[in-house]
Amino acid sequence: MTHPWMRTTLPIAILIALAGCSTSTPSSSTSGIIDLTPPKEPTQLGSSSTTAAKTTDVTAQASDSGKVQAFMMRGMVTLGHESNSIQPCGSTQQYWLTTAISDRSALEDITPDGYQAMYAEMIGFLDPAPEEGFAANYDGRFTVKQINMISAEMSGGCKQQPHTTRAFGNEPGWAAEIKDKQVTLIQMGKERQSQAITSTSSISGKQQYTGKDFSLTLTKAQCNDTMSDALFGWQSTLEWQGKQFKGCATIGATDVTLNWIGEYQSSAQAAQNTGLTTTLVLNPDHSATTTYAYTNGDNSLVETGFWQQANQNTVQVMMTRHQGRRLNGERLFTLNGNTLITTEEVVNGHAYSLGSNGLWLEKQ
């Protein structure tokens, strides 16, 4: 049997009855309440909408390519001349980190010496690592569309559960937390006060939550907490029962795309027909592994890469290494029940058909 280790010339589809090729490339649509995809520096929020009260944090938005959605990544960030990286919480995976030029001066101000890791929450999307430079040795490149927060003092940030949207300030100290369709105001030495959220809106880089006797506005802009070495991605203004509070804010730190994680495998019937079992594993740190096991006893082939949501029903899987060799292979899977389905793959810019039936992988 011919092993397709040279993915630059032959996709794995050949092993499951290559039926032809085309010049088309897969595409997908995106949607969401907040557009975190500005075309130019500095980053801007672009779309607008107004909805009834909803407190679900929206952190999966269109990327620059329009093919995938930006998502929230929590992890430990190391910044320096030779290492700009993020290691997702609970993972050994590392991605090269690309930040907006407009953010770099503020990041330098809080970055400790000696490549000390900082806890961070970043909204962005993944691309394959470049072939040259310091980034070439990483598992992929995470492009930051917006900093939610980064702190040199929160070394244990990954041990905490992802927080919900919150605003806060000093002199006097205050905090407002959004949870269960209400906002709770916390002040030093005073009882907590809560009000129901009656509406939310997002327009031109602003999120607003309103109720009977309050209005909380989050504006996308750099914000520094005067009491710590931390940088936040939102400024906040709270009007509460005739009083005004100003400070910083962070939106909810949950990655809302993690419903894709799991193991997916081709059926026994497919293995019988092709002599090949394909297994795809999508991990919480957005890494992905594809294993091709042969029924004739030949050694399995392994590809590694990453995944990210294109829309609620479509996931992009990028394989960047095949048996350790560099690869640029993309598959866009559509979810049908518990099964991922794709009909083609794009290898180094060329689209290949995966046969008349395509590739079907059922969640295990």
N, C-alpha and C positions, 0 to 999 in steps of 0.2 A: 504493500500500500504506500502511496506517495504521501509523505507528511508535509502539510502546507506551512512549514516554519518560516518561509519567506513570504510574509503577509503583504509585502510591497508589491508582489506580483500576483498572488493567488489568495483570495479570501477563503475562510473555512467553509463557505457555502459550497465549494466544489465537492466537498466530501458528502454533502447531502443533496446531490443532484442539481448542480448549477444549470439553470435553464436559459441563461442569457444575461445580458448586461444592458444598462441604459445610462444616459447622461444626466438623468434627473437626480435631485438630492431631496432628502426628506425635509419636511417643514412642519411647523406647529404654530398654534396660536396661544396667546397668553392673556390673562385677565387679572384684575385685582383692584383693590380700593386705592392703593398707593403705588405710583410708578417710581421705582428707584433706578430708572435707566435714563440718565441724562446723556445727550449726544456729545457734549463738550465738557471740559473742565471749566469751572469747578462743578461738582455734582449738584444737580438740581432735581427736585421732584416735579413731575410733569402732568400727571392726570388729575382729574377732580371728580368728586362724587359726593353725594349726600345720602345717608341712609338712616333708617330707624336705628334705635340703640342696639349696638353690637359691641361686645367687648373681646371678641376673638382677635388676637394679635395677628396682623397680616405681615408676614415677612417672606413671602415667596412671590417675587415680582419679575417682570421681564428683564433679561440681560441685554447687553448691547447687541448681541447677535439676533435677538428676537426669537431664538430657538429654544432657550431654556429660561427658567425663572431664578432670580437671585433668592438666596435663602440665608437664614441665620446660622452662623457657625460660632460655637463657643470653644475656646481653647487657650493654650498658652502660646504667646507670641514672643519671638526673639527678633530684635531689630539690631542691625549693625551693617558694616560695610560688606561683609561676605555672607551674611545670613539674615535674610528677611523671611521669616517662616512662621507658620501657625501649625500647632499640633493639636488636633481636636481633643476635647475632653474624653478621657477614657480610652485613648487610642495611641498607638505608636506611629501612626501615619503622620507624615509631614508634608505640607504643601508650601511652595514658595508664595510669598505674600506680596502683592502689588497694590500699593495705596495711591490715592489721588495726590498729585503734586501739591494741591492746596492744603492737604492735611499734614504734610511731612514736617514742616517747621514746628507745629504744635506737638507732633509725636516726638520729635527730638528733645523738646523741653521736658518731657516726663520720662524719657528712656534712661534707665540706670546704666552705669558703666559695666563692662565685662560681660556683655551678652546675657544679662540676667533676664529670665523669662517673666513676662507680665500676663496677667489674666485679661482676656479680651472677648468681646462679642462683636462680630463683624457680619455685615450683610453683603453678600457678593455671589460670585459664580465661579465655576472651575473651567480651566482650559488645559490642554496638554502643556507640559513643560517645554521650553525652547530647546533647541538642539545644542546651543552653546551658552557659555556664561555660567555663573554660580547657580542659576536656577535649573540648569540642565540635569543636575543630580537628584532633583526632588521628584515626588510622585505625581505632581501636577502643579498648576499655578492657580492660586485663588485671588481673583481680582476683586478688590473691595469697592463696592458702590457707596457704602456708608458705614462709618464707625458708629456702633451703638454705644459702646463704652470700652475703655482700656485703662487698666490700673496697675501700677507697679507695687501697690500695697496689698492687693487681693491675691496672694499666692495660693490661697485655698479656694479660689473662686469655682474651680471645677468640681469641688466636693459639694457645692450647694446645688439645690434644685433650680432650674431655670425660673427666673422671676417674671411677674406680669409687668405691664406698663406702669411706670411710676414717675412722679416728679418730686423734686426736693430742693431745699435751699437752706442757707444759713443766715444768722443774725436777723431775726431769731430762727432757730432751727425748726423746719417743718418738712412734712412729706405727704404726698397724696398718692394712694395706691388704687389701681383699677382692678376690680375682681368681682365676679358674679353680677355683672351689669350695674355696678355701683362704684362710686368714688368715696374713699375713706380718707379724711384729713387727720393727720397725726401731728400734734404740737407738744413740745416739752412742757410737762406739768399740767396738761389739760386732758380731758376725756376725749376719746376718739369720736369723731362725728362722721356720719355717712349719709350720702344722698344717692338716689337712683339716677342713672343715666337715661335721659329721654331721647337723645339723638346724638349722632356722631357725624363728622364730615371730614373730608380731606381735599385740600385745594392748594396748589402752588407751594408745596413744601410745608404745609401745615396740617396738623390733625387737631380736631376740636371735639371736646366732649361737653355736653351741656345738660343741665337739670333744672329743677324748679328754682334753686337759689345758688347756682354756681356755674362757672364756665372755666374749663381747663383747656389751654391752647399750647400745643407743642409745635415749635418751629424748628425746622432742620437748620442747624448751625452749630459750630464748635462751641463747647461750653466747658469751663473748668470749675471744679469744686475747690473753693478757696481753702478748704480744710484738709485736702489730700492731693497726692500726685496722681490725678486721674483726668482723663479727657472723655467727654461725653458728646454724643452726636446731635443732641436736641437741647434747645432752650425752652423754658416753660414759663407761662403766666397763669396764675390761678386767681380767679375772682370768686370769693367765698363769702356770702352773706355780707356784702358791702366792703370786705377787706381784700387787699391785693397782695399776692405773694409772687416773687420772681425767683427763678433758679434754673437748674438743669433738669434733664429727663432722659429716660431710656424707654424704648418700647419693649414689649415682651420678648424674652430671649429664647423662646421655644422654636425649634426647627419644625415647622408645620408640614414638612414634606416626608417625614420619617415613616409614613404608612407604607412606603415602598420596600422597606427593609425585609429581608428574608431570603430563603433559598428557593430557586425555581429550576425545574428540570424537565427535559423532554420525556415523552412517554415511552413505555416499554415497546409499544408497537413501532414508534419512530426509530428506536434503537435497533429493532429487528430488521426494519427496512433499509436502514442506512449503515448499520454496523457501528453506530456512534451514539453515545449518550452525552448530551450537553447539559451542564449544570452551571447556573449563574447565581452568585451570591452577592447581594447588595447589603452593605454594612452600614451601621449608624454613622460612621465617620465619613461616609460618602465614597469609600473605597469599594471596588468591585472586582470580583474574580470570576473568570469563565474557565471551566475545566472540560476538556473533551476526552472522554474515556472510550476506548475501542473494545468491541466485543470479541475481537480476535486475540486479545492479550497484549497488543502493542502498548508501549508506554503512553500514559496520558500526556496531553499537551495542556499547558496552563497559560492563560493570559491574565494580566492585571491592569487595573485602571481605576476609573471613578464613574459615578452616576449622579444625575441630578434631574429634578422634575422639569418637564417641558410644559405640561399643563396637568390638570387633575386626572386625566386619563392617559397621559403619555409620559414616558421616562426615557431620557437619553442615557445610553451606556457607552462610554468611551474606553476602549482598550488601548493602553499606551505602551504595554510591554508584552511580547510573545516569547515565552521561554527565555526571558531576560533581555531580549533584543527589542530595540525601539520599534514601536508600532503606532499608527494613527488610524484606528478603526472605530467607526461610529455606527451604532444601531439605535433606532428610535422604536421602542416597543409601545404598543397600545394595550391597555388593560381591558380584558374581556372576562368578567367574573373574577376567577383566581388565576387566569392565564395571561401571560405576556405574549404578544404576537407581533412579529415583524416580517416584512416581505423582502427587504433589501438591507444591505449594509454599504457604507461608504468607507473605502480603504484608500488612504492617501489621496483623497479628493475624487476618486473614481467610484461610481455607484455600481453595485453588483446585485443581481436578483438572487434571492434565496430559494428559488424553485417555485413551482406553481402553488404549493401549499404554504410556503414560507416556513418560519421557525416558530414553534409553539412551545412555551415553557410554563409548566404548571407549578403553582406555589405549593411547597411541601409542608 
